[in-house]
Amino acid sequence: MSRRARLMLFAVAAAGLAATLGAGLAGLPSFGSQISAYAQMLNRLAPQQRHVTDVVSAISFDYRGIDTLFEEFILLAAVAGISVLLRPLSDESRQLPEDKAPDRTIPPPSPAVWLLAVFLSSLLVLTGIETVTHGQLTPGGGFQGGVVLASAFYVVYLGTNYVTVERFQPAPLLEASDGVGASGYVLIGLLGLFAGASFLSNVVGLGVTGNLISGGTIPLLNLVVGVEVAGSFAILASEFLDQTAVIRTRQR
Amino acid sequence: MSEAVIAVALVWVAVAGTAVVLTRDPLRQAFTAGFFGLALAFLYLSLQSGDVALSQIVVGAIALPLIVLLSLAKVRKDQ
């Protein structure tokens, strides 16, 4: 296709996009306008109905819990796909790099970096657990806390080396937490069916609004999502790290 | 007051987004993209959306730069 024809095609496509996007944007509520009636209703009802102080959590894990279930399985499928794509291929092998100068040792990370890694990784684990368990009270929840938990592994790698971080994250444990977390969501959903209500009904005792244990199934779902997301993102990072550190084309 | 904070956030997002586009080296782009993610998180926070801001921080400032950096390291090792 000539340059002229390509430009023509682009002009037609851009004009079509501009027209439809412009028409769509013109119909949006203006910036800073009053929140919708549905949002106002949920803001009023959720604290009474579900005993939570973070209405967003009540929407994601209760009123729209089935959407979050599918999102969990999207993440599971994506991570499984990455594991398949990044496996060692038939012409690749898994080995630590050969030391070209065995008489000279690699200097370990400085004590300051090591100390920072110890301090920061424990802080990240604490922040991650806090974010997962307080999902029904404050912003945050299973997804955000799970990624923070997984990032503790990255910090261990920054402060030490590949061999050490592999000891901290055995692959079977990561894969198990990914699967257990995802299936845990379904099992908690089934609790509703066993209680004679519909799937994902909030059938567990709701507790006192503002307490750590409150909101019924909402904190339980946050917990299983946190386990799944932490496992998923740790698998993600370790698959990419393996590609960089130990998977290499076999020498012929 | 809140309008001023939102205005600062919007300008920061615009500047950081332009910086990502104008950065040509992928390695440096990973860092500017991380700062762009942080700017977006600040914008969401200024619009009182704490949950989305937290998600943006963990994805934009932790997961995305990490994957880009490790992919770059793999590509450069094979060269």
Contacts between the chains, C-beta under 8 A, distances in Angstrom:
chain1	res1	chain2	res2	distance
A	54	B	51	7.3
A	56	B	50	7.9
A	56	B	51	4.4
A	57	B	51	7.6
A	131	B	54	7.2
A	138	B	50	7.6
A	139	B	50	3.0
A	139	B	51	4.6
A	139	B	53	7.4
A	139	B	54	5.8
A	140	B	50	7.6
A	140	B	51	6.7
A	140	B	54	5.0
A	141	B	51	7.1
A	143	B	55	6.3
A	143	B	58	7.7
A	144	B	51	7.5
A	144	B	54	4.2
A	144	B	55	5.6
A	144	B	57	7.8
A	144	B	58	5.4
A	147	B	58	3.7
A	147	B	59	7.1
A	147	B	62	6.2
A	147	B	63	6.4
A	148	B	58	6.2
A	148	B	62	7.9
A	151	B	58	7.5
A	151	B	62	5.0
A	154	B	62	7.5
A	154	B	66	6.3
A	233	B	63	6.4
A	236	B	63	7.4
A	236	B	67	7.3
A	237	B	66	6.2
A	237	B	70	7.6
A	240	B	66	7.5
A	240	B	67	5.9
A	240	B	70	3.9
A	240	B	71	6.7
A	240	B	74	7.6
A	241	B	70	6.1
A	243	B	70	7.1
A	243	B	74	4.8
A	244	B	70	5.3
A	244	B	73	4.5
A	244	B	74	4.8
A	244	B	77	6.7
A	249	B	78	7.6
